[in-house]
Amino acid sequence: MIETFALGDVVRMKKPHACGTDTWTVTRVGADVKLKCHGCGRVVMLDRLAFLKAAKQIIGKETESCRSSSQSES
């Protein structure tokens, strides 16, 4: 279980998403946490407690090149 996280962190979750990947990017932080899947681009929101229980580890920060390419696809 992780304790601290920030906007733009790449997080590995305990269970994989339906698309098969288990890495997500944190796109919003507050009472709820908004995550974007690295495999399929799906966006989900979890309450903070559910996110903290489901997160396994922080891998690192999302790079600017990843962020700009994902925004151009939208």
Rosetta constraint file for C-alpha pairs under 8 A:
AtomPair CA 1 CA 52 HARMONIC 6.14 0.50
AtomPair CA 1 CA 53 HARMONIC 5.92 0.50
AtomPair CA 1 CA 54 HARMONIC 7.41 0.50
AtomPair CA 1 CA 55 HARMONIC 6.04 0.50
AtomPair CA 1 CA 56 HARMONIC 5.62 0.50
AtomPair CA 1 CA 57 HARMONIC 7.18 0.50
AtomPair CA 2 CA 52 HARMONIC 6.13 0.50
AtomPair CA 2 CA 53 HARMONIC 7.97 0.50
AtomPair CA 2 CA 55 HARMONIC 6.46 0.50
AtomPair CA 2 CA 56 HARMONIC 6.60 0.50
AtomPair CA 2 CA 57 HARMONIC 6.16 0.50
AtomPair CA 2 CA 58 HARMONIC 7.56 0.50
AtomPair CA 3 CA 52 HARMONIC 7.07 0.50
AtomPair CA 5 CA 9 HARMONIC 6.71 0.50
AtomPair CA 5 CA 58 HARMONIC 7.60 0.50
AtomPair CA 6 CA 26 HARMONIC 7.22 0.50
AtomPair CA 6 CA 29 HARMONIC 7.05 0.50
AtomPair CA 7 CA 26 HARMONIC 5.44 0.50
AtomPair CA 7 CA 27 HARMONIC 5.76 0.50
AtomPair CA 7 CA 28 HARMONIC 6.16 0.50
AtomPair CA 7 CA 29 HARMONIC 6.32 0.50
AtomPair CA 8 CA 25 HARMONIC 6.00 0.50
AtomPair CA 8 CA 26 HARMONIC 5.20 0.50
AtomPair CA 8 CA 27 HARMONIC 6.01 0.50
AtomPair CA 8 CA 61 HARMONIC 5.67 0.50
AtomPair CA 8 CA 62 HARMONIC 5.49 0.50
AtomPair CA 9 CA 25 HARMONIC 5.70 0.50
AtomPair CA 9 CA 26 HARMONIC 5.49 0.50
AtomPair CA 9 CA 58 HARMONIC 6.73 0.50
AtomPair CA 9 CA 59 HARMONIC 7.44 0.50
AtomPair CA 9 CA 60 HARMONIC 5.72 0.50
AtomPair CA 9 CA 61 HARMONIC 4.48 0.50
AtomPair CA 9 CA 62 HARMONIC 6.03 0.50
AtomPair CA 10 CA 23 HARMONIC 6.63 0.50
AtomPair CA 10 CA 24 HARMONIC 5.60 0.50
AtomPair CA 10 CA 25 HARMONIC 4.49 0.50
AtomPair CA 10 CA 26 HARMONIC 6.53 0.50
AtomPair CA 10 CA 58 HARMONIC 5.95 0.50
AtomPair CA 10 CA 59 HARMONIC 5.45 0.50
AtomPair CA 10 CA 60 HARMONIC 5.33 0.50
AtomPair CA 10 CA 61 HARMONIC 5.53 0.50
AtomPair CA 10 CA 62 HARMONIC 5.96 0.50
AtomPair CA 11 CA 23 HARMONIC 5.56 0.50
AtomPair CA 11 CA 24 HARMONIC 5.26 0.50
AtomPair CA 11 CA 25 HARMONIC 6.16 0.50
AtomPair CA 11 CA 26 HARMONIC 7.39 0.50
AtomPair CA 11 CA 55 HARMONIC 6.78 0.50
AtomPair CA 11 CA 56 HARMONIC 7.39 0.50
AtomPair CA 11 CA 57 HARMONIC 5.86 0.50
AtomPair CA 11 CA 58 HARMONIC 4.47 0.50
AtomPair CA 11 CA 59 HARMONIC 5.61 0.50
AtomPair CA 11 CA 60 HARMONIC 7.44 0.50
AtomPair CA 12 CA 22 HARMONIC 5.54 0.50
AtomPair CA 12 CA 23 HARMONIC 4.55 0.50
AtomPair CA 12 CA 24 HARMONIC 6.47 0.50
AtomPair CA 12 CA 55 HARMONIC 6.17 0.50
AtomPair CA 12 CA 56 HARMONIC 5.51 0.50
AtomPair CA 12 CA 57 HARMONIC 5.33 0.50
AtomPair CA 12 CA 58 HARMONIC 6.22 0.50
AtomPair CA 12 CA 59 HARMONIC 6.67 0.50
AtomPair CA 13 CA 22 HARMONIC 5.43 0.50
AtomPair CA 13 CA 23 HARMONIC 6.38 0.50
AtomPair CA 13 CA 24 HARMONIC 7.57 0.50
AtomPair CA 13 CA 54 HARMONIC 5.77 0.50
AtomPair CA 13 CA 55 HARMONIC 4.34 0.50
AtomPair CA 13 CA 56 HARMONIC 4.94 0.50
AtomPair CA 13 CA 57 HARMONIC 7.07 0.50
AtomPair CA 14 CA 22 HARMONIC 7.34 0.50
AtomPair CA 14 CA 54 HARMONIC 5.70 0.50
AtomPair CA 14 CA 55 HARMONIC 5.91 0.50
AtomPair CA 14 CA 56 HARMONIC 5.25 0.50
AtomPair CA 15 CA 22 HARMONIC 6.44 0.50
AtomPair CA 15 CA 54 HARMONIC 7.57 0.50
AtomPair CA 16 CA 20 HARMONIC 5.63 0.50
AtomPair CA 16 CA 21 HARMONIC 5.34 0.50
AtomPair CA 16 CA 22 HARMONIC 4.22 0.50
AtomPair CA 16 CA 23 HARMONIC 7.90 0.50
AtomPair CA 17 CA 21 HARMONIC 5.66 0.50
AtomPair CA 17 CA 22 HARMONIC 5.88 0.50
AtomPair CA 17 CA 37 HARMONIC 7.85 0.50
AtomPair CA 19 CA 39 HARMONIC 6.40 0.50
AtomPair CA 19 CA 40 HARMONIC 6.53 0.50
AtomPair CA 20 CA 39 HARMONIC 7.31 0.50
AtomPair CA 21 CA 37 HARMONIC 7.68 0.50
AtomPair CA 21 CA 38 HARMONIC 7.01 0.50
AtomPair CA 21 CA 39 HARMONIC 5.62 0.50
AtomPair CA 22 CA 37 HARMONIC 7.87 0.50
AtomPair CA 23 CA 37 HARMONIC 6.44 0.50
AtomPair CA 23 CA 38 HARMONIC 5.85 0.50
AtomPair CA 23 CA 39 HARMONIC 7.81 0.50
AtomPair CA 24 CA 35 HARMONIC 5.95 0.50
AtomPair CA 24 CA 36 HARMONIC 5.37 0.50
AtomPair CA 24 CA 37 HARMONIC 4.60 0.50
AtomPair CA 24 CA 38 HARMONIC 5.51 0.50
AtomPair CA 25 CA 35 HARMONIC 5.45 0.50
AtomPair CA 25 CA 36 HARMONIC 5.18 0.50
AtomPair CA 25 CA 37 HARMONIC 6.65 0.50
AtomPair CA 25 CA 38 HARMONIC 7.16 0.50
AtomPair CA 25 CA 62 HARMONIC 7.06 0.50
AtomPair CA 26 CA 33 HARMONIC 7.02 0.50
AtomPair CA 26 CA 34 HARMONIC 5.94 0.50
AtomPair CA 26 CA 35 HARMONIC 4.70 0.50
AtomPair CA 26 CA 36 HARMONIC 6.66 0.50
AtomPair CA 27 CA 33 HARMONIC 7.59 0.50
AtomPair CA 27 CA 34 HARMONIC 5.39 0.50
AtomPair CA 27 CA 35 HARMONIC 5.61 0.50
AtomPair CA 27 CA 36 HARMONIC 6.84 0.50
AtomPair CA 28 CA 32 HARMONIC 7.70 0.50
AtomPair CA 28 CA 33 HARMONIC 5.50 0.50
AtomPair CA 28 CA 34 HARMONIC 4.76 0.50
AtomPair CA 28 CA 35 HARMONIC 7.21 0.50
AtomPair CA 29 CA 33 HARMONIC 4.90 0.50
AtomPair CA 29 CA 34 HARMONIC 6.72 0.50
AtomPair CA 30 CA 48 HARMONIC 7.52 0.50
AtomPair CA 31 CA 47 HARMONIC 6.26 0.50
AtomPair CA 31 CA 48 HARMONIC 5.79 0.50
AtomPair CA 32 CA 45 HARMONIC 6.41 0.50
AtomPair CA 32 CA 46 HARMONIC 5.58 0.50
AtomPair CA 32 CA 47 HARMONIC 4.21 0.50
AtomPair CA 32 CA 48 HARMONIC 5.18 0.50
AtomPair CA 33 CA 45 HARMONIC 5.52 0.50
AtomPair CA 33 CA 46 HARMONIC 5.32 0.50
AtomPair CA 33 CA 47 HARMONIC 5.99 0.50
AtomPair CA 33 CA 48 HARMONIC 5.86 0.50
AtomPair CA 33 CA 51 HARMONIC 7.02 0.50
AtomPair CA 34 CA 43 HARMONIC 6.99 0.50
AtomPair CA 34 CA 44 HARMONIC 5.76 0.50
AtomPair CA 34 CA 45 HARMONIC 4.34 0.50
AtomPair CA 34 CA 46 HARMONIC 6.52 0.50
AtomPair CA 35 CA 43 HARMONIC 5.60 0.50
AtomPair CA 35 CA 44 HARMONIC 5.39 0.50
AtomPair CA 35 CA 45 HARMONIC 6.19 0.50
AtomPair CA 36 CA 41 HARMONIC 5.75 0.50
AtomPair CA 36 CA 42 HARMONIC 5.66 0.50
AtomPair CA 36 CA 43 HARMONIC 4.47 0.50
AtomPair CA 36 CA 44 HARMONIC 6.59 0.50
AtomPair CA 37 CA 41 HARMONIC 4.77 0.50
AtomPair CA 37 CA 42 HARMONIC 5.27 0.50
AtomPair CA 37 CA 43 HARMONIC 6.45 0.50
AtomPair CA 46 CA 50 HARMONIC 6.14 0.50
AtomPair CA 46 CA 51 HARMONIC 5.80 0.50
AtomPair CA 47 CA 51 HARMONIC 6.26 0.50
AtomPair CA 48 CA 52 HARMONIC 6.15 0.50
AtomPair CA 49 CA 53 HARMONIC 6.30 0.50
AtomPair CA 50 CA 54 HARMONIC 6.15 0.50
AtomPair CA 51 CA 55 HARMONIC 5.92 0.50
AtomPair CA 62 CA 66 HARMONIC 6.66 0.50
AtomPair CA 62 CA 67 HARMONIC 6.95 0.50
AtomPair CA 63 CA 67 HARMONIC 6.43 0.50
AtomPair CA 64 CA 68 HARMONIC 6.13 0.50
AtomPair CA 65 CA 69 HARMONIC 6.14 0.50
AtomPair CA 66 CA 70 HARMONIC 6.13 0.50
AtomPair CA 67 CA 71 HARMONIC 6.23 0.50
AtomPair CA 68 CA 72 HARMONIC 6.27 0.50
AtomPair CA 69 CA 73 HARMONIC 6.57 0.50
AtomPair CA 70 CA 74 HARMONIC 6.83 0.50
